[in-house]
Amino acid sequence: MSKLHTILGANGTIAVPLSKELLPYTNRIRQVSRNPRKVNEQDELVAANLLNAAETDKAVAGSDVVYLLAGLTYKTSVWQEQWPVLMRNVLDACMRHRSRLVFFDNVYAYGKVDGIMTESTPFNPSSKKGEVRAKIAAMLLEETKKGNLDALIVRAADFYGPGAVLSMTYATVTERIKAGKTCQWMGDPGKVHTFTYTPDAARSVALLGNTDAAYNQTWHALTTKQLYSGNDYIRIACELAGRPFKVQALPTFGVRALGLFVPILREMVEMMYQYTSDYQFDSSKFEKQFQLTATSYEEGIAATLK
């Protein structure tokens, strides 16, 4: 009988492609969220609120591998209140049921990095959201250090890809090209900004979750080495769509002003350091371990626009 793989945060941007990437490893996939839906015909559905310890425990019970891909409302106060509770519930459930844990994380805990982000980059958050991410990652690392849990962290850069409607580039590039509007870019479009392609991220999570030697380490998801700026990203998208290349930059004060009317942009102001300086993310560790190469921007943007 194949092992039970449980996805906490079902039907999200990474969870859907992950559900397909897991099929070579198992035919037993449990989808968990408040309103889970099947991705594969044989998927098991469990409705649960991960802020509830008992419901989380029930959702994890019997799992060999648990993937934590859940998201919370993108609001600092919500993150500060709810992320530590959610992480505690998941850690406790995984330890109780002896399930391995794969946590899909972002780079907020690193803060502003001068140079290239690697797995050994120290936590030095420069935002309140980053402080939350550092706190919950530390909770996981503490349990693995004590030997209470087999777990790993997979980090991705900002992402883009087919159906990635929560990505920054979806609203500012993909949707605007389809509507015949000028593309926008937050911060300085001349700065390098690395993006992880969502199918590459899902592939990375599945591979790491099914590799014994990968546990109790931090990994960066497979990500292109192309050092492209916002201008480069938009130029490729415009060329592929047969549109003239034009960029409307949104500086920090512009994002702050728009935030008066658009709540999500209000929450983005403290993260603008990611868009006003070079943002370089490296996945060499993963590439060397698994002998894989990331999808190029040219290929990924083409698939995204389709």
C-alpha positions as CSV (number, residue, x, y, z in Angstrom):
1,M,0.0,0.0,0.0
2,S,1.5,3.4,-1.0
3,K,2.1,6.0,1.6
4,L,-0.4,8.7,2.5
5,H,0.6,12.2,1.5
6,T,-1.4,15.1,3.0
7,I,-1.6,18.6,1.6
8,L,-2.6,21.2,4.1
9,G,-3.8,24.2,2.1
10,A,-5.5,22.3,-0.7
11,N,-6.3,23.8,-4.1
12,G,-3.8,26.7,-3.9
13,T,-1.3,28.0,-6.4
14,I,1.4,25.4,-5.5
15,A,-1.0,22.7,-4.1
16,V,-2.7,22.0,-7.4
17,P,0.5,21.3,-9.4
18,L,2.0,19.5,-6.4
19,S,-1.0,17.1,-6.3
20,K,-0.1,16.0,-9.9
21,E,3.6,15.9,-9.2
22,L,3.0,13.4,-6.3
23,L,1.3,10.8,-8.5
24,P,4.6,9.0,-9.4
25,Y,5.2,8.5,-5.7
26,T,1.7,7.6,-4.3
27,N,-1.9,7.1,-5.2
28,R,-3.1,8.2,-1.8
29,I,-3.3,12.0,-1.5
30,R,-5.4,13.8,1.1
31,Q,-6.5,17.3,0.3
32,V,-7.1,19.4,3.4
33,S,-8.6,22.9,3.6
34,R,-11.8,24.5,4.8
35,N,-13.4,23.6,1.4
36,P,-11.1,21.1,-0.3
37,R,-11.7,19.9,-3.9
38,K,-10.3,16.9,-5.8
39,V,-7.3,17.5,-8.1
40,N,-6.9,13.8,-8.9
41,E,-9.9,11.4,-9.2
42,Q,-8.8,9.3,-6.2
43,D,-8.0,12.1,-3.8
44,E,-9.4,12.0,-0.3
45,L,-11.0,15.2,1.0
46,V,-10.9,16.4,4.6
47,A,-12.4,19.7,5.6
48,A,-10.5,21.3,8.5
49,N,-9.6,24.7,10.0
50,L,-5.9,24.5,10.8
51,L,-6.3,27.1,13.5
52,N,-8.2,24.4,15.4
53,A,-5.8,21.9,17.1
54,A,-8.3,19.0,17.1
55,E,-9.3,19.5,13.4
56,T,-5.6,19.7,12.5
57,D,-4.8,16.6,14.4
58,K,-7.6,14.7,12.6
59,A,-6.4,16.0,9.2
60,V,-2.9,14.8,9.8
61,A,-3.7,11.4,11.4
62,G,-2.3,8.5,9.4
63,S,-0.2,10.7,7.1
64,D,3.3,9.6,6.1
65,V,4.2,13.0,4.7
66,V,2.5,16.3,5.3
67,Y,2.9,19.3,3.1
68,L,2.2,22.7,4.7
69,L,1.2,25.0,1.9
70,A,-1.6,26.9,3.7
71,G,-2.0,30.6,3.3
72,L,-3.5,33.2,5.5
73,T,-5.1,36.6,4.6
74,Y,-2.2,38.9,3.6
75,K,-2.4,41.2,6.5
76,T,0.2,41.7,9.2
77,S,-2.2,41.6,12.2
78,V,-3.7,38.3,10.9
79,W,-0.2,36.8,10.4
80,Q,1.0,37.9,13.8
81,E,-2.0,36.3,15.5
82,Q,-2.7,33.2,13.4
83,W,0.6,31.9,11.9
84,P,2.2,30.8,15.3
85,V,-1.1,29.1,16.2
86,L,-1.3,27.3,12.9
87,M,2.3,26.2,12.9
88,R,2.1,24.9,16.5
89,N,-1.0,22.9,15.6
90,V,0.7,21.3,12.6
91,L,4.0,20.6,14.4
92,D,2.1,19.0,17.3
93,A,0.0,16.8,15.0
94,C,3.0,15.7,12.9
95,M,4.9,14.8,16.1
96,R,2.0,12.9,17.5
97,H,1.4,10.9,14.4
98,R,5.1,10.6,13.4
99,S,4.4,12.2,10.1
100,R,7.2,13.9,8.1
101,L,6.6,17.6,7.4
102,V,7.5,19.6,4.3
103,F,7.0,23.4,4.9
104,F,6.7,25.6,1.8
105,D,8.1,29.0,2.8
106,N,9.0,32.4,1.3
107,V,12.1,34.6,1.7
108,Y,10.6,37.2,4.0
109,A,12.7,36.0,7.0
110,Y,15.9,36.9,5.2
111,G,15.0,40.6,5.0
112,K,16.9,42.9,2.7
113,V,19.9,40.9,1.4
114,D,22.8,42.6,-0.3
115,G,23.9,39.9,-2.7
116,I,22.5,36.4,-3.4
117,M,20.0,34.6,-1.2
118,T,21.1,31.0,-0.4
119,E,20.0,28.4,2.2
120,S,22.6,29.7,4.6
121,T,21.4,33.3,4.5
122,P,20.7,34.3,8.1
123,F,17.3,35.5,9.3
124,N,17.4,39.2,9.4
125,P,13.8,40.4,8.8
126,S,13.2,43.9,7.7
127,S,9.4,43.8,7.9
128,K,6.7,42.7,10.4
129,K,5.6,40.0,8.1
130,G,9.3,38.8,7.9
131,E,9.4,38.7,11.7
132,V,6.4,36.3,11.7
133,R,8.0,34.1,9.0
134,A,11.3,33.9,11.0
135,K,9.3,33.0,14.1
136,I,7.4,30.1,12.6
137,A,10.4,28.8,10.7
138,A,12.4,28.8,14.0
139,M,9.6,26.9,15.7
140,L,10.0,24.1,13.1
141,L,13.8,24.2,13.2
142,E,13.7,23.9,17.0
143,E,11.7,20.7,16.9
144,T,14.0,19.1,14.3
145,K,17.0,20.1,16.3
146,K,15.5,18.4,19.4
147,G,15.0,15.3,17.3
148,N,11.2,15.4,17.7
149,L,10.4,15.7,14.0
150,D,11.7,14.9,10.6
151,A,11.0,18.1,8.6
152,L,12.3,20.2,5.8
153,I,11.8,23.8,4.6
154,V,11.5,24.6,0.9
155,R,11.8,28.3,0.1
156,A,10.8,29.9,-3.2
157,A,11.3,33.4,-4.5
158,D,8.3,35.5,-5.7
159,F,6.5,33.2,-8.1
160,Y,4.9,33.3,-11.5
161,G,3.2,30.7,-13.7
162,P,-0.1,29.6,-15.2
163,G,-3.0,30.4,-13.0
164,A,-0.8,32.0,-10.3
165,V,-3.4,34.8,-9.7
166,L,-1.8,35.9,-6.4
167,S,1.6,36.6,-8.0
168,M,2.7,40.2,-8.3
169,T,3.2,39.8,-12.1
170,Y,-0.3,38.4,-12.7
171,A,-2.1,41.7,-12.0
172,T,0.7,44.0,-13.2
173,V,1.8,42.2,-16.4
174,T,-0.3,39.1,-17.4
175,E,-3.8,40.7,-16.9
176,R,-2.7,44.1,-18.3
177,I,-1.3,42.6,-21.5
178,K,-4.5,40.6,-22.0
179,A,-6.5,43.8,-21.5
180,G,-4.3,45.8,-23.9
181,K,-3.0,48.0,-21.1
182,T,0.5,49.2,-20.3
183,C,2.4,46.8,-18.0
184,Q,3.1,48.1,-14.5
185,W,6.0,47.2,-12.1
186,M,6.3,47.9,-8.4
187,G,9.5,49.7,-7.3
188,D,12.4,49.9,-9.8
189,P,11.9,47.9,-13.0
190,G,15.6,48.2,-13.7
191,K,16.6,46.1,-10.6
192,V,17.2,42.3,-10.9
193,H,14.2,40.3,-9.5
194,T,14.3,36.5,-9.5
195,F,11.0,34.6,-9.9
196,T,10.3,30.9,-9.2
197,Y,8.1,29.3,-11.9
198,T,5.2,27.6,-10.1
199,P,5.5,24.2,-11.9
200,D,9.2,24.1,-10.9
201,A,8.3,24.9,-7.3
202,A,5.7,22.1,-7.2
203,R,8.2,19.7,-8.7
204,S,10.8,20.7,-6.1
205,V,8.4,20.1,-3.2
206,A,7.4,16.7,-4.5
207,L,10.9,15.6,-5.1
208,L,12.2,16.8,-1.7
209,G,9.3,15.3,0.2
210,N,10.1,11.9,-1.3
211,T,13.9,12.0,-0.8
212,D,14.9,10.6,2.7
213,A,18.3,12.5,2.7
214,A,16.6,15.8,2.1
215,Y,15.0,16.0,5.5
216,N,16.2,18.2,8.4
217,Q,17.6,20.7,5.9
218,T,16.5,23.9,4.2
219,W,16.3,24.0,0.4
220,H,15.6,26.6,-2.3
221,A,13.1,25.5,-4.9
222,L,14.4,25.1,-8.5
223,T,14.7,28.6,-9.9
224,T,16.2,30.1,-13.0
225,K,19.7,31.6,-12.9
226,Q,18.8,34.2,-15.5
227,L,19.5,37.6,-13.8
228,Y,16.6,39.5,-15.4
229,S,15.1,42.8,-14.3
230,G,11.5,43.8,-14.3
231,N,12.1,45.5,-17.6
232,D,13.4,42.2,-19.0
233,Y,10.4,40.3,-17.7
234,I,8.0,42.8,-19.3
235,R,10.0,43.0,-22.6
236,I,9.7,39.2,-23.0
237,A,6.0,39.2,-22.2
238,C,5.3,42.1,-24.6
239,E,7.3,40.4,-27.4
240,L,5.4,37.1,-26.9
241,A,2.1,38.9,-27.0
242,G,3.0,41.1,-29.9
243,R,2.6,44.3,-27.9
244,P,4.8,47.3,-27.8
245,F,7.2,47.4,-24.8
246,K,6.2,50.0,-22.3
247,V,6.4,50.1,-18.5
248,Q,4.7,52.2,-15.9
249,A,6.7,52.1,-12.7
250,L,4.9,52.3,-9.3
251,P,7.4,53.8,-6.8
252,T,6.9,53.3,-3.0
253,F,5.0,56.5,-2.5
254,G,2.7,55.5,-5.4
255,V,2.0,52.1,-3.8
256,R,1.4,53.8,-0.5
257,A,-1.1,56.2,-2.1
258,L,-3.0,53.5,-3.9
259,G,-3.0,51.5,-0.7
260,L,-5.5,54.0,0.6
261,F,-8.0,52.4,-1.8
262,V,-6.6,48.9,-2.3
263,P,-6.0,47.1,1.0
264,I,-3.6,44.5,-0.5
265,L,-1.3,47.3,-1.7
266,R,-1.4,48.9,1.8
267,E,0.1,45.6,3.1
268,M,2.8,45.7,0.3
269,V,4.4,48.9,1.4
270,E,6.6,47.3,4.1
271,M,7.8,44.8,1.4
272,M,8.9,47.4,-1.1
273,Y,12.5,46.8,-0.2
274,Q,12.2,43.7,-2.4
275,Y,11.4,45.8,-5.4
276,T,13.7,48.8,-5.0
277,S,16.9,46.7,-4.7
278,D,18.2,43.7,-6.5
279,Y,16.5,40.5,-5.4
280,Q,18.6,37.5,-6.3
281,F,17.7,33.9,-5.3
282,D,19.9,30.9,-5.8
283,S,18.9,27.2,-6.0
284,S,22.3,25.7,-6.8
285,K,22.0,23.3,-3.9
286,F,18.9,21.7,-5.4
287,E,20.2,21.7,-8.9
288,K,23.4,19.9,-7.9
289,Q,21.6,17.4,-5.8
290,F,19.0,16.4,-8.4
291,Q,20.8,17.4,-11.6
292,L,17.9,19.5,-12.8
293,T,17.6,22.8,-14.6
294,A,14.9,25.4,-14.0
295,T,12.4,26.6,-16.7
296,S,13.6,29.6,-18.5
297,Y,11.7,32.9,-18.3
298,E,11.0,32.7,-22.0
299,E,9.3,29.4,-21.7
300,G,7.6,30.1,-18.4
301,I,6.2,33.5,-19.4
302,A,4.9,32.0,-22.7
303,A,3.0,29.3,-20.7
304,T,1.8,31.9,-18.3
305,L,0.3,34.1,-21.0
306,K,-1.5,31.1,-22.5
